[in-house]
Amino acid sequence: MHQAEIAAAQAYVRLLAATRAALADPADAPLYMPLLASPIQEADEALRSAGLSGNEDRFFALVRQLQPSLSGSGR
């Protein structure tokens, strides 16, 4: 994995964590949704920088390498 690919996978994992936190309480979700703008922007930029935009198969393979718990295989 190249550094840019690692950065993209890490940005996605951070975005996923932020999204889960923002949506944890549906009643408060509208308050926290604007806070996702920065993590979304970070993830988009990291994907472009790594050349992974539009290459979801490769990207999610990298994410699974970085964070195996996101693969869903442990369920």
N, C-alpha and C positions, 0 to 999 in steps of 0.2 A: 504494500500500500504506500503510495506517495504521500508526502506531507499535505498537499492540497486535498487529496481524497480523505485523509484522516480528518482534516479540518471540516470538510463538508459533512462527513458522518457525525462528527461531534456536534456540529451546529444543528443537525436534524434531531439528535438525541435531546439537546437542550430545548429545542422547539417543542418536541413531544412532551417533555416534562412540564414546560410552561403551559402548554395547552391543557394537559391533564389537571394541573393546579387551577387554571382559570375556570375550567368546567366542573370542578369537583362539587360545587354547590350550584345547581342550576339557577337558583334564585339570585345569586350574586354574579353569575357569569356575565351579564351585560356590563357590570362595573369593571371587570377585569379584561374583557376582550380587547380594548385598546392597547393594553400592555403587551399583546402578542405582536404588534407591528414590528418592534425591533428584532425579536427572534426570527420572525418570518423574513425580514430583510437580510439578516445575517445568513440564514440558511440559503436563500436565493443567491446571494453573492458568492457564498462558498461553493454552491453547485456550479455556477458559471465558471468560477476560477479553476475548478477541478475538471472542467469539461464534461460534467456529468448531467447537465440539463438535457432532458429527453432520453436519458439512458437509465431508466429506472431499474432495470434488472441488475446492472453493474452496481448502481448506487446502493440498492438494498442488500446486495451481497456484501458490500463493504460495511454497511451498518450491522449486519448479522455478525461479521467478524469482530467488530468493535464491541457490540452489545448483544451477545447470543440470546439473552433473555427476551429480546424483541422479536425473535423468530417465531414464537408461538409453539415451539416444539416441546416445551416443558409442561404443557397443559394436558 
